[in-house]
């Protein structure tokens, strides 16, 4: 036997239970399900944002490395051309 209800199970239970207290409790449980869904979506959005930032930083690292490579080549050329 399950120890918990899904959101849909709680809605079905609402149709069976008739007391005012039971209906208030069911409404509260559904509100909790909605809040959990919102938190999960926020967490997903934050994870996606973090991944986008990581990609940008990775690209910046590559660009900075390329710039330093060019600087090294320029310095080497300057040393080679000095008499």
Secondary structure, DSSP 8 states (H G I E B T S, - for coil): --SS--HHHHHHHHHH---HHHHHHHHHHHHHHHHHHHHHHHHHHHHHHHHHHHHHHHHHHHHHHHHHHHHHHHHHHHHHH--
